Amino acid sequence: MAAKKKNAKETGELSIETENLFPIIKKWLYSEKDIFLRELVANSLDAITKLQKIISFGDYSGSIEPLIRIKADTDKGTLTVSDNGLGMTREEIGKYINQIAFSGIEDFVKKYQEKDEKDQIIGFFGVGFYSTFMVSSKVEIISRSYQKGATAVKWSCEGTTKYSLEPAEREEVGTDVILYLDDENKDYLKKYEIKKIISTHCQFLPVPIEFEDEKINEPDPLWNKSPSEVTDDDYKKFYRDLYGTFEEPLFWIHLNVDYPFELKGILYFPKLKREMEAPGQQIRIYCNQMFVTDHSKELVPDFLTLLQGAVDSPDIPLNISRSMLQRNPTVMKIGRLIVREVAGKINSMYKDERERLETIWPDVNSILKYGTLQDKNFYGKIKDSFIYLSSAGGYITLTEYLERNKEKNENTVLYATDRVKQATYLGLVEENGLEALIMDSLLDVHFIQFLESENSELHFLRVDSDISRFLKKDDENEEAKEGEKGTKDEEKIEEIFKKYLGKEEMMVKAEMLTSEKVPAMLVVEEQMRRYEDMSKLFKTGTIPFHTGHALVVNLNNPIIKNILKLYRGRKKDREEKMKRLCGNVYDLALLSQGKLKGDELTAFIKRSEDVLESYGS
């Protein structure tokens, strides 16, 4: 390129090998093209920041009120981004625009012109400024450097390898980038589109952005303030503004870390409509208040992807792909810190705000349980603050439960998964001075096994499993009354029910329970119960109904006493009545488990009607 006089117009060609450079840029970056405005604003911020540093060093006597202006001219079809940063000289434009920037572009083209990589974003190879050609037929730069004696200069390019460089008029120090939008991209002149892009990418930029004489960003986001300066209403408003919602978060965590990396931010636990339902929008990641990505799955473990909010770190590269985000060492450290902060927040709430923790526990316990299943270390951090709803009322820790119930069921935790369906069993538990934990989360079948694996002496037992040993009368070891032919009542009842139900293969156990209310219970071995729950959860098939099931008959119940009395009495009509009574007792046990359906339910209703009719005969 021939040398030109300083004030003369200069034309030339960009020294790159690829002739179809700009068509390739448009093709491969089309889906991300609105980031062009983010790139221009980021360049303006960089120019302003550099000038502020130069002023602080005493190398420039002027002063500035930092400002980035955006102007849309629908008549001319131009979009202009202006700043009052350090500007560029003619030589600097030749160096930074014509040479350095294009070296990155060329690398990009060579690597991706024959591939279909959708996970790349602008800036991966320093594309930056040249992303403007995705939306423009022509781009101009008018800039005036802060350097003493510098004059304004204009650079122009129409999306080819040719450019021009000539003197221009600009009184103030700074830069204007003027985009002549092509016909396909005139929508970027609309106020709505400009505000949407700024809201997404530059909402918290530390320099005011002005559009149509209106400031359209928030240079001082809430995370830059000390938690002592922020009220609960401030946190809630910030959440609503961040996600454009009227919902309120359950609680939040204010991050402010200086070492081993810089990190600020506010994380929110959203209220979910359904258990483990993703809220739709994830944590937003910023670099120096410039939006990077909201693909927070690369930032936090799976169980915390339900979190929302914003984190800002200068140590996260602004231009970074999702694959690089996963491998970035700072991002990995931030992920570990967030897990630690979540655990710390739960612990502090347990210690200082237990009532509030209990209020939100139904909404967060599934997330925390999922976290413990993913990360034992996470459970180790919060296990002493993990609370459980008790059938006796209120919330207690596992340690508190074991201490309160150690005399009657040491190292055994009774639990219920459905307070309505298991109400009969819960009633028996409470009558015997015991309590059960309510474990009704979808994850509890796994979580219970996890807790047992952490403590080999601990054993969980559902209230409709075989818990009859906890419900027996204190005199259970006294010799039982002798029945016909010297047979004990226990053995006789077992024989009677098998016979009159016609289920010789069924396991029947007769027990003298404390309560008189329940004639019989259908119980299932705990391990079989869990296997059954797992089968339902993963839809692996059904288990034969009688496998692991037992009918516990209560010898202390009046109905059962009457069955024994009837059996030992006169023979007339005994067989039919015994069959009817045993059938109804068994059906009631099935009904309490939700197992009585179809023809069996119809038969139960008919037998009940017959019993009612018999009172009138």
N, C-alpha and C positions, 0 to 999 in steps of 0.2 A: 504494500500500500504506500503510495507516494506521500511524502511529507507535505503538509499544507500550512498556509499562514494561519496564525492563531485566530484571527477574526473572520477568516474566509469560510465559506460553506465547504464542507468536506463530504464526499461520498466514498463508499467503499463496500467491500464484501467481507462478511464474517468468515474467518478462516476455519471452516468445518468441512468435513468430507461428505456428510449426508445431505443430498439435495432436497429430499422430501421431508425435511425436519418438521415443519409445522403441521402438515397433515398427520404425521405420526403422533405428535403431541395431542392433537385434537382427538384422535382415535383412542389412544390409550388412557387419556385422563378425562374422557367425556363424563363418566359417572361421578367424578369428583370436581367438576369444573367450577362450582360456586366457591371453591376454596381460593380461586384467584384473588378474591377480595381480601381474604384473610392474609394471603401472602403480601399484598400491597400494604395493608395496615401494619403487618409485622415489620416490613422494611421501614415504614415510617417511624414506628416505635424505636427501632434500632438506631435510626438516624438521630432522633430526639435524645435518646439515652446517651449516645456518644457525645453529642454537643454539650449535654449537661456535665459530663465528666470533664470535657475540655475546659468548660467554664470554671469548674471546681479546681482544676489544676492551674488556673490563672493564664491559660493560653488564648483566651478570647475575652475581650472586655465587655462584650454585649451581654444581654440577659434575655431570657425567653419565658413565656407562659406556655408550657407544652400544649399543643393542640393538633389534632388530626381532623381535617375537613373532607367531607364527601359531598360532591355536587353532581346532580344528574341534570343534563340538558336534553330534553326530549326533542327540541327542534333540531339540534345538531347531531343528536344520537350519540352523545358523549357522556362518559362517566369519568369523573376526575377525583383522584385522591391526592390531597395536599398535606404537607407537614412543614413545620418550622424547625426541622432538624439541621444537621451540619451541612447538608447539600453536597454537590459534587462539582469539581472543576472539569474542564474539557478533557484533560488527561485522565482523570479518574473514571469518567464515563467510558473512555476508550478501554481502560483496563478492566473495570468491574462489570460493565455491561457487555462489551464486545468480546472479551476474552474469557475471563474467569467463569462467568455464569454459563457460557456456552460449552465450556469443557465438561461441566456436569450434565448438560443436556445431551451431549454427544454420547457420554457413557450410558445414559438412559436409553437412547435410541438403539445403540448397538446391542444392548442386553435384551430389550423387550420388543423389538419390532417384529419378531417371529414367534412370540409367545403370547399366551393368554393369561397373564397374571393379574387377577382382579384385586389382590390384597395389597397392592402398592398405592401409596399416596404421594401427592405432590411434595417435593422436597427431599425425597428418598436419596436422590443424587444431587441435591442442590438446585432443582429446577426453578423454584422460587419465582422470580420476576417473570420469566417467560411463560408461566401458566396463563398470563393475560391474553396470549394469542389463541387460547381455546375459545374465547368469546369475542375477539376483536379482529377487524380487518386491518386495523392500523393502530399503532401505539406510539405516543410521543412522551418524551421526558423533558421537562423544563426545570433546570436546577441552577441554584446559585450557592456557591461554597461560602462557608464562614471565613475562609482565608482572606487575609488583607489584600485588597486590590482585585479580588476575583470578580468576574463578570458572569452574567447568566449565559447558559448554553442550552440549545435544544437538540435532542436526539430523536430520530424518527425512523420507523421501520414498518413496512406493510406486510409482514408475515412471510417474507422471503429472506434470502441470505444477504440482501442489499440493505444498507442503512445510509442515513445522512446525519451530519453533525454541523451545526451552525450557531452563530450568536443569537441571543434571544433577549427579551425584556422580562425582568423580574426584580422588583425592588428589594424584597425581603430575602433573607437567607432561608433556604429550604428547597423543597422539591415538589413539583406537580407531576403526576403520572396521568396522562389523558388517554382514555380508551375510546376508540371509535368502534362501537359495538356493531357486529355484523347483524344481518337481518334475522338470523335464528335466535339471537340473544338480546333482543330489545327489551325483554321482560326485566332485565337487570336495571333498567331505568326506573322501574316502579318502586314507589316508596315502601310498599309492603315487602318486596323481595330484598331490598337493601337492609331493612330493619331485621328481617328474618336471619340473614346471613350474619349480621353483626351480633345479634342475640345468641346465635349458635356458637360462633367462633371467637368473638371479641367482646363479649358481654362485660367482662371484668378487666379489660385492658387497663393498665395503670395510668394511661393518658386519656383525657377526655376526647371522645369522638363526636363531632358535630355534623348534623345533616339537616339542611333546611332550617338553620338557626336553632336547632334543638339538640341537646345532648342525648345520645341514644345508647350510652353504656354506663356502667357503674364502676368508676376507677378505684373505689375503695371497698372491695367486697367484705362481707362480714367476717370471713376467716382471718383477715388481717388485724382484727381487733382482739383485745384481751377478753377472755371469757367473763371477767368481772365487769366489763363495760357493756355486755350484751344481755338483754332480758329474754325471758321465755317467748314473749310476743315477737321479738326481733328474729329469733331462731325460726319460729313458725312462719313468719312473713317471708323470710329468705327462702324457706322450703317451697312455699306456694309460688313465689316469683320464679324460682329455679325451674320448676316443673309445670308451671301454669295450671295448678290444681287448687281445689278448695279443701282437699283432704289435709288433715293434720298428722304429723308423724307421731310415733309412740314415744320416742326419746332420741337424743342426739349425742354425738361425741365431738368435742372441739379439739382439733389436733394442732399442736404447735411444737415442732421438733427442730432443734438446731444441730444436733449431732447424732449419728455419724453423717447425716445428710440433712438438708433443709426440707421441711415439709410443713405445710399449713393446710387446713381444710376443716370441713364439717361433714360428718357422716350421720345419716338418719336411718332409723329403723322404721320403715313404713308400715301402716296397718294393712294387712292383707285381707282380701275378701274371702279367700279360701286358703286352707292350710297348704303351705309351701308353694303358693301361687306367685310367680314372678311378677313384680310390679310393672314391668314394661320398660322402664327407663333405669339405667344403671348409674354407677358413680361416674361423674365427669372428671376427666384428668386434664389439668392445666400445667403449662410451663410458663412461669413468670406472668401468670394471669391470662395467658393466651391458650385457648382451647386446643387440646391435642386429639383426644378421642374419648368416646364413652364405652369403649370395649373393655369394661372393667374385669371381665373374666380372666384377663391376663394379669390383672393386678392383685386380685384377692382369690382365696380358695372358693370352691363351688358354693359352700354353704353361706358365704357372705356376699354372693352376687345379688342377693335380695336387698342388700343395702343400697341406699341412694345418697346423693350429696355431691360434694366436690372436694378434690385434693389438688394442691398446687405445689410443684417442686421445680426449682430451676435445674435440678439434676436429671430431669426427664427430658430427652431431646424433643424439641418442638416437632421436627419432621421425622417421624418414626413409623414403621409399619407394625401391624399386629404381631407378626412373627418376631420382629426385633424386640417388641415390647415384652414378649415372654422371656427372652433371653437377657434383657437388660438387668445388670446386677442391682442397680438402684431400685428398679421396679420390684424385684424379688425381696429386697430388704423392706420396702414400703409395705408389701403384702404381709410380711411377718409382723411388722409393727402394728398394722391395723388389727390383726388377730389379737395381739397383746392388749391393744387399747380397748377392744370390745370386751375382753375378759375383765380388764380393770374396771370398766364401766359397770358391768354386772356386779362385780364385787363391791364397788363403792355404793351402788344402789341398795344392795343387800344390807350393808352396814349402816348407811345413813338415811335411806329412803325405802325401807322395806315395804311400807304400805303401797307406795307407788309401784314397786317391782311386782307386788302381788296383783295389782290392777292390770298391768300389761302382760303378765306371765302367760295367759292363754294365747296371746298373739305371738310371743317370741319363743316359747319353749320348744316348738318343733324345729326352729332354726338352730337353736343351741344343741338340741339332741342330735340333729344331723351333723353339726360340727364335731361333737364328741365321737361320732361314728367315723368321721373322716380323719380326726386328729386327736390321738390320745393326750397329747400335750395340752391341747385346748381344754379338755375335760379336767386335767390335773390343775389347771389354773382356776376353774370356776366350780369345782365339785362341792366345795364347802358353802357355796352360795346358791347351789341348785335346789330349788324348792318344788314341792309336790302338793297337789290338792288332796286333803284328807277327807274321808267320809265323815269324820267327826266334826268337820268344819275348819276353815282356815287352811293356811299353807304351812308345811313343815319341811325340814331337811330330812334326808335319809338317816342321818345320825340321830336327829330328834325322834324320828319314828322308832328306830331300833331301841332307843333308850326308854321310851314310853311303853313299849310293848314287850320288853325283854322277859318279863316274868311268865307270860303266857305263850309267846311264840318267838323265842330268842333266835336271832339270825334268819328268821323267816318273815318275808314281807308279803302281806296279803294285798291284792290289788284288784281293781275292777276296771273293765274297759267300756262298760255301758251302764250308767247308773239306773236307767229305766228298765232295761231287760234283766239286769242282775239285782233288781231292788229286793227281791225275796232273800237272796243270799246276803246282801249287805245288811238287811234287817237282822238276820241271824248273827252275823258278825258283831253288830253293835249291841245286841242283847247280851252277848257274852263278854262285854267289856273290852272288845277289840276294835280296831279301826283298819280301814283299807285305804291305800293310795289310789287315786283316780288316774289311770294311765290310758287315756283314750285317744292318743295321737296315732296317726298311721305308722309312725316310726317305732312305736313302743315295743312291738314284738321283737325288733332288733335291739332296741335300747336296753331292754331287760336282760337280754343275753350278754350284752356288753358289760352291764353292771355286775353280773355274776362272774364274768371272766376277770374282772378287776378285783373281785373279792371271792375267793374260793369257798369261804364259809357262808356266803350269802345265798339265799334261795328265795325266789319269788313264786308265789302260789296264787292263782286267780281264785276269786271267791266262789266260782262255780266249778272249781276243781275239787278233788277229794280233800276237803278241809274239815271233815267230820270229827277228826281227833281234837280240834280246837273247840268243838261245840258240845262235847259230851258232858253229862252230869258228873259231879264230883264223886258220886258213889258208883261210878261205872264199873268198878272192879268187884262189887258185891256179886255174889252168886245169883244168877238170874233164876226167875221162877221156872219150875218144871211144868211142862205142858203134858199133852197126851203122850203116853208110852215113854215118859221120862225124857222127852225131847225139850231142850231149852227154847224159850220164846224166839231168840235170835235165829236159830236154825229152822224153827217152824215157819217163821215169817218168810224167810228166804225160799223155803220149799213152796209155801202157799202162792207167792207171787210168780214164781217161775211156772207153776202148774196152771194157774188160772189166767195168766197172760199168754200162755202157750209159747213162752220164750225160754226154753231150757238152756239155751246158750248164753243168755244174758247174765251178767254179774249182778247179784243182789246182796246188799249188806244191811243188816239190821243193827241200828245203834240207838242207845238211850240218850237222846239229845236234851240239852237244857230247856230249849223252847218247846212248847206244846203246839205251836201254831201250824207248823208245816208237817204234813203227813209223810212226804217223801221228796227227795231231791235227786235230780239227774246230775251226776258229776262226771267229770272227764279227767283222766290223768293229765297232769300239767304238761308233760312233754308232748303228749298226743294233741292237747289243746293248741300248743304252739305250732305243731306240724300242720294242724288243720287251718290255723290262721295264715300260715305261710302259703298253704295251697290256695287259699282264697285270694291272697294278696298277689300272687304270681300266676294264678289261674292254671295250676299244674294238674288239675283234676280233683275229683272228689274222693273222700275216704269213706269206707263202709261205716254206716252210722254207729254200729255197736262196738267198733274197734276202740278199746280204751275207755268205754263208757261203763258206768255203774249206777244202779238205782239204790240210793241210801234211804231206807225206810225207818221212820222215827217211831220207836216203841213207846215214846212218851206222848204221842198224839192220840186224842180220843178216837179218831176214826180207825187207827191201826188197832187200838185196844178192842174196838167193836168187831173188827175183822177176826181177831183171835177168839173173841167170845162167840161169834157166830159160827166159826169153824168148829169149836168144841161143843156147840149146842146141838139142837135137834137137826136131823138130816133133811127134814122136809123143806123144799125150796132153797136149800143151802147152796147148791151148785150154781144156780142162776144168779143168786144174790152175790155170792163170792166173786163170780166172774165180773159182775157189773161194778162192784165196789173196787176191786183191784184194778180194773180197767180205768175207772175214773181217777183213782189215785195216780196211776202211771201217766194218764193223759194230762193231769194237772202239772206233773213234773215236766212233761214235754212242753206244755204250754208256757211255763215260766222260762224255758230256754228258747222259745220261738220255733220249736221243732214240730209243732202240731199243725199240719196243713193238709189240704185236699180231703181225701176220703177219710183219713184218720180224724180230722177235725169234724167232719160231718157225723161220724160215728159217735164222737164224744158228745156232741150236741144232742143226739138222739138218746144216748144213755142218760144224760142229765135230765132230759124231759121225762124219761121213764121214772127216774128217781122222784122227781117232783110230783108226778101223777100218783106214785105209790103212797104219798102222804094222805091222799083222800080216800084210799081204799081201806 
